[in-house]
Amino acid sequence: MNTNTIVAAFCIAVTAIIWMGTTTNDTDWTGNRNVCVDDCYDQWKADNGGSVAEIEREKQIALAAATPEALGKTYYGQCIACHGAGGEGGIGPQLSGQSSAEIVAKLTAYKAGETRGAESAVMWPTAQMMSDTDISNIGAFISSL
Ligand code: HEC
């Protein structure tokens, strides 16, 4: 087989795949639910508040405008099980009532693998997953509780 034959075979294969993907005997398009253009996409945009690109742009703007406290609140979702929704404590100690600086210092110590209490090992992996920004956002949120 020379190069031209290979290229021709490749083109035929691609054409066949495209043809199979766009051809259907089903006039209601129920067989190909991934195709959502024209009216279908207009409806989707109406239902979802904009095009995919517009929604993504809105998200980026909201994220950029979010305060450290709001970002910390979002991150805190993974701490609730042990520290309580209001930071009142449970499996882990109470966090509410502490200043941002205290929280940041404690999380930074855990991140460095330091032992603070009998159960510090529980906090090491959690703190290691946190960036410095995550830690300061959490500090801002907890000091607001
Ligand atoms: C699996 C349960 C668990 C989860 C999840 C957890 N923690 Fe903890 N946390 C603990 C325990 C237990 C301690 C006490 C550790 C010790 O003995 O040093 C602790 C201690 C702390 C302390 C120090 C409190 C003090 O006053 O000494 C802070 C701050 C803290 N956690 C923040 C967080 C944050 C922020 C998250 C979420 C990103 C989180 N924790 C997730 C169990 C948990």
Residues whose N, C-alpha, C, O or C-beta is under 5 A from the ligand:
A	BS01	HEC	Y75 Q78 C79 C82 I91 G92 P93 Q94 I103 K106 L107 R116 G117 A118 E119 S120 V122 M123 T126 I138
